[in-house]
Amino acid sequence: AQSVTQLGSHVSVSEGALVLLRCNYSSSVPPYLFWYVQYPNQGLQLLLKYTTGATLVKGINGFEAEFKKSETSFHLTKPSAHMSDAAEYFCAIGRGGADGLTFGKGTHLIIQP
Amino acid sequence: EPEVTQTPSHQVTQMGQEVILRCVPISNHLYFYWYRQILGQKVEFLVSFYNNEISEKSEIFDDQFSVERPDGSNFTLKIRSTKLEDSAMYFCASSDREAVNSPLHFGNGTRLTVT
């Protein structure tokens, strides 16, 4: 079975500060990893994904994440937070085929002015 | 940009009633999914659908649930006899390839309230 754990249900940073959202995974097979963002009253939108190849992946809105197999982690970062980044962020894992993704519990990102 | 659309945006029903949640996936997509999110909790996978049949379903997707693609454009989730604990936001998603190779496009969800 695959699972992801997101550390911290709420993260608060100041505008302009570094954003770091943590995700650790468990998988018996090479994982496919994703970060999705959910704005209020909307569906989820893909930020970025790791399947194979380069372990540092860049996504939309200036976000990036690094796959670290030795640490079983896929943390999401952004160098400088904007007010518009305030949202719920979900880490997810998949194993291929037509199977669905397994999502973490989400981290609510709060941006302080 | 093409969107996944879900109707209604909010549905209120009484316990024991049947509900059908409707989704129109993006037209050239082949893989379809239902997820749900109970208030304050994580997004949970319910079912995936490909080639006119269920590919995978979770433990949540018991005999009370069914999915259908009745006419080549709609993708529906039916809950036969709703329970209070079925109250949640239900998201439909679609993709043109397998979920790990193509982003899931989510609809804005249907909020189901069971009273």
Chai-1 contact restraints between the chains, C-beta under 6 A:
chainA,res_idxA,chainB,res_idxB,connection_type,confidence,min_distance_angstrom,max_distance_angstrom,comment,restraint_id
A,Y32,B,V100,contact,1.0,0.0,6.0,A-B,restraint_1
A,Q42,B,N108,contact,1.0,0.0,6.0,A-B,restraint_2
A,G43,B,F91,contact,1.0,0.0,6.0,A-B,restraint_3
A,G43,B,F106,contact,1.0,0.0,6.0,A-B,restraint_4
A,G43,B,G107,contact,1.0,0.0,6.0,A-B,restraint_5
A,G43,B,N108,contact,1.0,0.0,6.0,A-B,restraint_6
A,G43,B,G109,contact,1.0,0.0,6.0,A-B,restraint_7
A,L44,B,F106,contact,1.0,0.0,6.0,A-B,restraint_8
A,L46,B,P103,contact,1.0,0.0,6.0,A-B,restraint_9
A,G94,B,A99,contact,1.0,0.0,6.0,A-B,restraint_10
A,G94,B,V100,contact,1.0,0.0,6.0,A-B,restraint_11
A,G96,B,V100,contact,1.0,0.0,6.0,A-B,restraint_12
A,G97,B,E98,contact,1.0,0.0,6.0,A-B,restraint_13
A,A98,B,Y31,contact,1.0,0.0,6.0,A-B,restraint_14
A,A98,B,S48,contact,1.0,0.0,6.0,A-B,restraint_15
A,A98,B,Y50,contact,1.0,0.0,6.0,A-B,restraint_16
A,A98,B,S55,contact,1.0,0.0,6.0,A-B,restraint_17
A,A98,B,E98,contact,1.0,0.0,6.0,A-B,restraint_18
A,D99,B,E56,contact,1.0,0.0,6.0,A-B,restraint_19
A,G100,B,Y33,contact,1.0,0.0,6.0,A-B,restraint_20
A,G100,B,F45,contact,1.0,0.0,6.0,A-B,restraint_21
A,G100,B,S48,contact,1.0,0.0,6.0,A-B,restraint_22
A,L101,B,A99,contact,1.0,0.0,6.0,A-B,restraint_23
A,F103,B,K42,contact,1.0,0.0,6.0,A-B,restraint_24
A,F103,B,V43,contact,1.0,0.0,6.0,A-B,restraint_25
A,K105,B,K42,contact,1.0,0.0,6.0,A-B,restraint_26
A,G106,B,K42,contact,1.0,0.0,6.0,A-B,restraint_27
